[in-house]
């Protein structure tokens, strides 16, 4: 950008990775960063959510406009990118956010061997090509396929340096495991890769590969490690849960944990339909004989006297859950149910790590982009924690509290539950303010009555993933309040069922409008639904669900339903992520 007397150019540096962008004395720092193509955290762009706050390490700046009543309160030596412009060169730092890692460069891989280890399960061994080393962590996965545009996710079943298959020979001068990756793939009828492609592969064939990806790794992420250090023995009992070929995801974690000597016990529960589906049973028996700390147990759903689930078998194992660490890999239902059951049994949330196996679907629409390390499991956990937070907040409300006091109380509750910050401000609306939308101000001094209607809408960020949930609650027995609150939930539930039946986002909102009328309400058209993802989804675009002319994908769209009563000045709101399970 050229210097000029009226628009002096400055250089803004983002610590600690020294990314730089030009800024001037008129545009906001956020606009300048985005114009330069840099990923920075942001959301509301109104100075209310605090997502784009940054520490000022050096340099001068000024606000573009005075803060509003609803402005996020920055601390000393902080600024909001969306509200400030540069007056000199600046050095900034985001203490609450880390730029997403760049996607790994695409690679090619040569098929070394393909053999069936069970009736429908193949062990595929490939060798990564090219001169650049291929490094990965235990528990990560790659995207693999015949064509770059149709890759599927598969867990890497071996650890770096381990021979990737007992039948694989060493290449000239190089250990077999250094570049070789092993995958366990179940052949699914009519699967594009797991059936048609897998049946044609032969040694020497070339595959496309992207990765490695995934944060369900050993050693555990730093956040969990910090939590674990609260107890001297926390996390030293390792419990692994797997279903089917999810065993491939926990196998390298098992090996790495045993080699580290950091665990006093390692227990694997492996769920399958029948005993012959436990294709690595002999290998596990030999490993168990070599390591006194290891115990593994098959959990069978057919052909057993008592059909079981891995999470039930784990609970029956009488582990000290307060001091355990759990890794789960396999069917999403198992992961979801195991998480809930083990948390209830005393496992700290930070010590449950998971990778859910979801059969690959067609490539996402451009509006449904996510980052290279996106985890659906982490997003669904953010959803669960947001629902819990809203219900906990509603239970704390008492008549006489003001809107402003309620917002502050809920934000404190979110922080106590582990939310680092909010990607959108917490909204609370009492009584007549319940007709307002998120962009209409509510009276912060309005007091909650004993006979009232309350809307709570939170947007916390949990471990880097966006939560978004809202609901309406009723104090007292006012029939219209109850009807209106029930209408928002009923319209949402009916619209979700229509989505499950294959309805587009745009059609959902037309359908919801008809449903609202049947409850004596009108649908608020300017609350149109939106995306969520790893924070911030705004980097991928701020698309509206009501504009989506295709069937939205599972888990990344929020359906917002806001209704207003057709006779009284009251409204209700319900929103949740569209999920199939």
C-alpha positions in Angstrom: 0.0 0.0 0.0 1.5 3.3 -1.0 2.1 6.1 1.5 0.0 9.2 1.1 -0.4 12.4 3.2 -4.1 11.6 3.9 -3.9 7.9 4.3 -0.5 7.1 6.0 0.3 3.3 5.8 1.4 1.5 8.9 2.4 -2.1 9.5 0.6 -4.3 12.0 2.4 -7.4 13.3 0.6 -10.3 15.0 2.7 -12.0 17.7 4.0 -14.6 18.2 4.1 -15.9 14.6 5.0 -12.5 13.1 2.1 -12.4 10.5 1.9 -8.8 9.1 -0.7 -6.7 7.4 -0.8 -3.0 6.3 -3.2 -0.7 8.1 -4.1 3.0 7.6 -5.6 5.7 9.7 -9.2 5.3 8.4 -10.1 1.6 8.1 -10.6 -0.6 11.1 -7.8 -3.0 12.0 -10.2 -5.9 11.4 -11.0 -4.7 7.9 -7.3 -4.3 7.1 -6.4 -7.8 8.4 -9.2 -9.4 6.4 -8.4 -7.5 3.3 -4.8 -8.9 3.6 -6.2 -12.4 3.8 -5.2 -13.1 7.4 -7.2 -15.3 9.7 -8.1 -13.3 12.8 -10.8 -13.9 15.4 -14.0 -11.9 14.9 -17.8 -12.2 15.0 -20.3 -9.4 15.6 -18.2 -6.5 14.2 -20.2 -4.1 16.5 -17.7 -4.2 19.4 -20.1 -6.2 21.6 -18.9 -9.8 21.6 -15.2 -9.2 22.4 -14.1 -11.9 19.9 -11.6 -9.6 18.2 -10.0 -8.3 21.3 -6.2 -8.1 21.2 -3.4 -7.1 23.5 -1.4 -4.1 22.4 2.3 -5.0 22.7 3.6 -1.8 21.0 2.3 1.2 19.0 -0.6 3.6 19.0 -4.3 3.3 18.0 -7.6 5.1 18.5 -11.3 4.1 18.5 -13.3 4.9 15.4 -16.4 5.8 17.4 -17.3 6.0 21.1 -18.3 2.8 22.7 -22.1 2.0 23.0 -23.9 1.0 26.1 -23.5 -2.7 25.0 -19.8 -2.5 24.2 -17.5 -5.3 25.3 -15.4 -3.9 28.2 -11.7 -4.1 27.2 -8.9 -4.2 29.7 -6.0 -1.9 29.9 -3.7 -2.3 26.9 -6.4 -4.1 24.9 -8.3 -3.1 21.8 -11.1 -4.4 19.6 -10.0 -4.8 16.0 -13.4 -4.0 14.7 -13.6 -0.7 16.6 -10.1 0.7 16.3 -7.7 2.0 13.7 -3.9 2.4 13.7 -2.0 5.6 14.4 1.4 4.0 14.1 3.0 0.6 13.5 1.4 -1.9 15.9 2.3 -5.2 17.5 -0.8 -7.2 18.7 -1.3 -10.5 20.4 -4.5 -12.7 20.8 -4.1 -14.3 24.2 -7.4 -16.2 23.8 -7.0 -17.5 20.3 -4.5 -19.2 18.0 -4.5 -19.0 14.3 -5.6 -22.2 12.7 -2.9 -24.4 11.4 -2.4 -24.4 7.6 -3.6 -27.5 5.9 -0.9 -30.0 5.1 0.3 -30.1 1.5 -1.4 -32.9 -0.6 0.7 -36.0 -1.0 0.6 -39.2 -3.0 0.9 -42.7 -1.5 1.8 -46.0 -3.2 -0.1 -49.1 -2.2 2.3 -51.6 -0.5 -0.2 -54.3 0.5 -3.8 -55.0 0.9 -5.0 -58.1 2.8 -8.3 -59.1 4.6 -7.9 -59.6 8.3 -11.6 -60.4 8.8 -14.5 -61.2 6.4 -15.3 -57.5 5.7 -12.1 -55.8 7.1 -9.0 -55.0 5.1 -5.6 -53.9 6.3 -4.2 -51.4 3.7 -0.6 -50.4 3.9 0.6 -47.4 1.8 4.0 -45.6 1.5 4.0 -41.8 1.4 5.8 -40.5 -1.6 8.1 -37.5 -2.0 11.1 -36.2 -0.3 9.4 -34.3 2.6 9.2 -36.3 5.8 5.7 -37.4 6.9 5.3 -36.9 10.6 2.2 -37.7 12.7 1.0 -38.2 16.2 -0.6 -41.3 17.7 -4.4 -41.0 17.2 -4.4 -38.8 14.1 -6.0 -39.6 10.7 -5.6 -38.7 7.1 -7.9 -38.2 4.1 -7.3 -40.8 1.5 -8.8 -41.6 -1.9 -8.4 -42.2 -5.7 -9.2 -38.6 -6.6 -8.3 -35.3 -4.8 -12.0 -34.2 -4.6 -13.3 -37.4 -3.0 -11.1 -38.2 -0.1 -12.3 -40.1 3.0 -11.0 -40.0 6.6 -9.2 -43.1 8.0 -7.3 -43.4 11.3 -3.6 -44.2 11.1 -3.3 -47.6 12.8 0.5 -47.7 13.3 2.9 -45.5 15.2 5.9 -43.7 13.6 8.8 -46.1 13.2 6.7 -49.3 13.7 6.5 -51.8 10.8 3.1 -51.0 9.3 2.3 -54.6 8.8 3.8 -57.9 9.8 3.8 -58.9 6.1 5.4 -55.6 4.9 9.0 -55.8 4.0 11.5 -53.0 4.4 12.3 -50.7 1.5 15.9 -50.2 0.6 17.8 -48.6 3.5 14.6 -47.3 5.3 12.6 -48.9 8.2 9.2 -50.0 7.0 7.3 -47.8 9.4 9.0 -44.5 8.7 6.9 -43.6 5.7 4.4 -46.4 5.7 0.9 -46.0 7.1 -1.5 -48.7 8.0 -5.3 -48.5 7.8 -8.1 -50.8 8.9 -11.0 -50.4 6.5 -14.4 -52.0 6.7 -15.8 -52.8 3.3 -19.3 -51.2 3.2 -21.8 -52.1 0.5 -21.9 -49.4 -2.2 -19.3 -47.3 -0.5 -17.4 -45.2 -3.0 -14.0 -46.0 -1.5 -14.7 -48.8 1.0 -16.3 -51.0 -1.6 -15.7 -50.0 -5.2 -12.2 -48.5 -4.9 -11.0 -51.0 -2.3 -11.9 -53.9 -4.4 -9.7 -52.8 -7.3 -6.6 -51.7 -5.5 -3.3 -53.6 -6.0 0.3 -53.1 -4.9 1.9 -50.2 -6.8 -1.4 -48.2 -7.3 -1.3 -44.6 -6.4 -3.6 -42.8 -3.9 -4.1 -39.2 -3.0 -3.5 -38.3 0.7 -4.0 -35.2 2.8 -3.0 -34.8 6.5 -2.3 -35.7 9.1 -5.3 -34.3 11.0 -7.0 -34.6 14.3 -6.5 -33.5 17.9 -7.5 -36.8 19.6 -3.9 -37.6 20.2 -1.4 -39.0 22.8 0.0 -37.2 24.7 -3.2 -35.4 25.6 -3.7 -31.8 24.5 -2.2 -29.1 26.7 -5.5 -27.9 28.2 -6.3 -31.4 29.4 -2.8 -31.9 30.8 -3.0 -28.7 32.8 -6.3 -29.9 34.3 -4.8 -33.3 34.9 -2.0 -31.9 37.0 -4.5 -30.7 39.6 -4.1 -34.3 41.0 -0.8 -36.1 41.4 -2.1 -39.3 39.9 -4.7 -37.8 37.6 -5.0 -39.5 34.2 -2.5 -42.3 35.0 -5.3 -44.9 34.5 -5.8 -45.0 30.7 -9.1 -46.4 29.4 -9.6 -47.0 25.6 -13.0 -47.5 24.1 -13.4 -48.7 20.5 -16.1 -50.1 18.2 -15.3 -51.9 15.0 -12.5 -50.4 13.0 -12.4 -47.6 15.6 -9.7 -49.9 17.0 -7.3 -48.5 14.4 -7.7 -45.1 16.1 -6.8 -46.3 19.6 -4.2 -48.9 18.7 -1.3 -46.3 18.3 -2.4 -44.6 21.5 -2.2 -47.9 23.3 1.3 -48.6 22.0 2.6 -45.1 22.7 1.1 -45.1 26.2 2.7 -48.4 27.0 6.1 -47.3 25.6 6.0 -44.1 27.7 5.6 -45.9 31.0 3.4 -43.0 32.1 0.3 -45.1 32.9 0.0 -47.5 35.8 -2.8 -49.3 33.9 -4.1 -49.4 30.3 -7.5 -51.0 29.6 -9.0 -51.5 26.2 -12.7 -52.3 25.7 -13.3 -53.3 22.1 -16.9 -53.6 20.8 -17.8 -55.8 17.9 -20.8 -57.9 16.8 -19.1 -61.3 17.0 -15.8 -62.7 18.3 -14.3 -63.2 14.8 -14.7 -59.4 14.2 -12.0 -58.8 16.8 -9.4 -59.2 14.1 -6.4 -58.2 16.3 -7.3 -60.5 19.2 -4.2 -62.7 18.9 -1.9 -59.6 18.7 -3.6 -58.1 21.7 -3.2 -61.4 23.7 0.5 -61.4 22.9 0.9 -57.7 23.9 -1.1 -58.3 27.1 1.3 -61.1 28.0 4.3 -58.8 27.6 2.8 -55.8 29.5 1.4 -56.4 33.0 -0.2 -53.0 32.9 -2.4 -53.9 29.9 -5.8 -55.6 30.0 -8.2 -55.9 27.0 -11.7 -57.1 26.9 -13.9 -57.9 23.9 -17.5 -56.6 24.1 -19.8 -58.5 21.8 -23.3 -57.4 20.8 -24.2 -60.8 19.3 -23.3 -64.4 20.0 -22.6 -63.6 23.7 -24.6 -64.7 26.7 -25.0 -61.0 27.7 -24.8 -58.6 24.7 -23.1 -55.5 25.8 -21.9 -52.0 25.0 -18.3 -50.8 25.6 -19.3 -48.0 27.8 -21.3 -50.4 30.1 -18.3 -52.8 30.2 -16.1 -49.9 31.2 -18.4 -48.8 33.9 -18.5 -52.4 35.2 -14.7 -52.3 35.3 -14.8 -50.3 38.5 -12.2 -47.7 37.4 -11.4 -44.7 39.5 -12.9 -42.3 37.0 -11.8 -39.2 38.9 -8.2 -40.2 38.1 -8.7 -41.8 34.7 -8.2 -40.6 31.1 -10.3 -41.9 28.3 -9.9 -42.1 24.6 -12.9 -43.3 22.5 -13.0 -44.0 18.8 -15.8 -45.5 16.8 -19.5 -45.1 16.3 -20.8 -41.6 17.1 -23.6 -43.1 19.3 -21.0 -44.9 21.4 -18.9 -41.8 21.8 -21.9 -39.7 22.8 -23.3 -42.2 25.3 -19.9 -43.0 26.7 -19.1 -39.3 27.3 -22.3 -38.8 29.2 -22.1 -42.0 31.2 -18.5 -41.6 32.2 -18.9 -37.9 33.1 -21.8 -38.9 35.4 -19.5 -41.5 36.9 -16.9 -38.9 37.9 -14.6 -38.6 34.9 -13.5 -34.9 34.5 -14.7 -33.5 31.1 -11.2 -32.5 30.1 -10.0 -36.1 30.2 -12.4 -37.5 27.7 -10.9 -37.5 24.2 -12.8 -38.8 21.2 -12.8 -39.3 17.4 -16.2 -40.4 16.1 -16.3 -42.5 13.0 -18.8 -41.0 10.6 -19.2 -42.6 7.1 -18.1 -40.0 4.5 -20.7 -38.1 2.6 -20.6 -36.1 -0.6 -18.2 -33.2 -0.6 -19.5 -30.2 1.4 -21.1 -27.2 -0.3 -18.8 -24.2 -0.3 -21.0 -22.6 2.4 -20.2 -25.5 4.7 -16.4 -25.2 4.7 -14.5 -26.0 7.9 -10.9 -25.9 8.9 -8.4 -28.7 8.2 -8.5 -29.8 11.8 -12.2 -29.5 12.4 -13.7 -32.1 14.7 -17.5 -32.9 14.7 -17.1 -34.5 18.1 -15.7 -31.3 19.6 -18.5 -29.2 18.0 -21.2 -31.6 19.4 -19.5 -31.4 22.8 -19.7 -27.5 22.6 -23.4 -27.9 21.8 -24.0 -30.2 24.9 -22.2 -27.8 27.2 -24.2 -24.8 25.8 -27.5 -26.6 26.5 -26.3 -27.3 30.0 -25.3 -23.7 30.5 -28.7 -22.3 29.5 -30.6 -24.7 31.7 -28.3 -23.9 34.6 -28.7 -20.1 34.0 -32.5 -20.4 33.9 -32.5 -22.2 37.3 -30.6 -19.2 38.9 -33.1 -16.5 37.8 -35.1 -14.9 40.5 -37.9 -12.2 40.4 -36.5 -8.8 40.9 -33.2 -9.3 39.0 -32.5 -6.8 36.2 -31.6 -7.8 32.6 -28.1 -6.4 33.1 -27.6 -8.3 36.3 -28.9 -11.5 34.6 -26.4 -11.1 31.7 -23.5 -10.6 34.1 -24.6 -13.6 36.2 -24.8 -15.9 33.2 -21.4 -14.8 31.8 -19.9 -15.6 35.2 -21.6 -19.0 35.1 -20.2 -19.6 31.6 -16.7 -18.8 32.7 -17.0 -21.1 35.8 -18.1 -23.9 33.4 -15.0 -23.5 31.3 -16.0 -21.2 28.4 -13.0 -19.0 27.4 -15.1 -16.2 25.9 -18.3 -15.7 23.9 -18.4 -15.5 20.1 -21.6 -13.5 20.4 -22.8 -11.5 23.5 -25.1 -13.2 26.0 -28.7 -12.0 25.3 -31.4 -12.0 28.0 -34.9 -10.6 27.4 -37.7 -10.2 29.9 -41.3 -9.5 29.3 -42.0 -7.0 26.6 -38.4 -7.2 25.5 -39.0 -10.8 24.4 -40.3 -9.5 21.1 -36.8 -8.0 20.3 -34.3 -9.7 18.1 -30.6 -10.0 18.9 -29.8 -6.7 17.1 -32.5 -4.7 19.0 -31.5 -3.3 22.4 -33.3 -4.4 25.5 -33.8 -2.4 28.7 -30.9 -3.4 30.9 -32.8 -2.1 34.0 -36.0 -4.0 33.3 -36.8 -6.3 36.2 -38.0 -9.9 36.1 -41.5 -10.2 37.4 -42.9 -13.2 39.3 -45.3 -13.8 36.3 -43.0 -13.3 33.3 -41.5 -14.7 30.1 -37.7 -14.9 29.7 -35.5 -15.5 26.7 -31.8 -16.7 27.2 -29.4 -17.0 24.3 -25.8 -17.8 24.8 -22.8 -18.1 22.3 -19.9 -19.4 24.3 -16.7 -20.8 22.9 -15.7 -24.2 24.4 -12.1 -25.4 23.7 -12.0 -23.5 20.4 -15.5 -24.5 19.2 -18.6 -22.4 19.0 -21.7 -23.2 21.1 -25.0 -21.6 20.4 -28.2 -22.3 22.2 -31.3 -20.4 23.2 -34.6 -21.2 24.9 -37.6 -19.5 26.5 -38.7 -19.9 30.1 -41.9 -19.0 31.9 -42.4 -17.8 35.5 -45.9 -18.0 36.7 -49.0 -19.4 35.1 -49.8 -16.9 32.3 -51.4 -19.0 29.5 -50.2 -16.8 26.7 -46.7 -16.9 28.0 -46.8 -20.7 28.1 -48.4 -21.0 24.6 -45.8 -18.7 23.1 -42.8 -20.5 24.7 -44.2 -23.8 23.6 -44.8 -22.5 20.1 -41.1 -21.7 19.6 -40.1 -25.2 20.6 -42.9 -26.9 18.6 -42.0 -25.0 15.4 -38.4 -25.9 15.9 -39.1 -29.6 16.4 -41.4 -29.8 13.4 -38.9 -27.9 11.2 -36.1 -30.2 12.3 -38.2 -33.3 11.3 -38.7 -31.7 7.9 -34.9 -31.2 7.6 -34.4 -34.9 8.4 -36.9 -35.6 5.6 -34.7 -33.7 3.1 -35.9 -30.1 3.2 -33.6 -27.3 2.3 -32.8 -24.4 4.7 -34.8 -22.0 2.6 -37.8 -24.3 2.6 -37.5 -24.8 6.3 -38.2 -21.2 7.1 -41.2 -21.0 4.7 -42.5 -24.1 6.5 -41.8 -22.6 9.9 -43.8 -19.5 9.1 -46.9 -21.7 8.4 -46.3 -23.6 11.6 -46.1 -20.4 13.7 -49.5 -19.2 12.5 -51.1 -22.5 13.8 -49.9 -21.5 17.3 -51.3 -17.9 17.1 -47.9 -16.5 16.4 -45.9 -14.9 13.6 -42.4 -16.0 12.6 -39.8 -13.3 12.9 -38.2 -13.3 9.4 -35.0 -11.4 10.3 -33.7 -14.2 12.5 -32.6 -16.5 9.7 -30.3 -19.2 11.2 -26.5 -19.4 10.7 -23.3 -21.5 10.8 -21.2 -22.7 13.6 -17.8 -24.4 13.5 -14.4 -24.1 15.2 -14.2 -20.4 16.1 -14.6 -18.2 14.2 -17.0 -19.5 11.6 -17.0 -16.0 10.2 -13.7 -16.8 8.5 -15.7 -19.1 6.2 -18.6 -16.6 5.6 -21.6 -15.5 7.5 -24.2 -17.4 5.4 -27.9 -17.5 6.5 -29.6 -20.8 6.9 -32.8 -19.3 5.4 -30.9 -18.7 2.1 -29.6 -22.3 1.9 -31.1 -23.9 -1.2 -29.7 -27.3 -0.5 -30.2 -29.8 2.4 -28.0 -28.5 5.2 -25.3 -30.9 6.5 -25.4 -32.4 10.0 -24.0 -30.5 13.0 -22.9 -27.2 11.6 -26.1 -25.1 11.1 -28.1 -23.4 13.8 -31.9 -23.3 13.2 -33.2 -20.2 14.9 -36.9 -19.9 15.6 -38.3 -16.6 17.0 -42.0 -16.0 17.2 -44.2 -13.1 18.2 -47.7 -13.4 19.6 -50.3 -12.1 17.2 -52.3 -10.4 20.0 -49.9 -9.5 22.9 -46.5 -7.8 22.9 -44.7 -11.0 23.9 -42.3 -13.3 22.0 -40.4 -16.5 22.4 -37.1 -18.0 21.0 -35.6 -21.4 20.6 -32.4 -22.3 18.7 -30.2 -25.3 18.5 -27.7 -27.0 16.1 -29.4 -29.2 13.6 -28.2 -32.7 14.4 -29.5 -36.1 13.4 -28.7 -38.1 16.5 
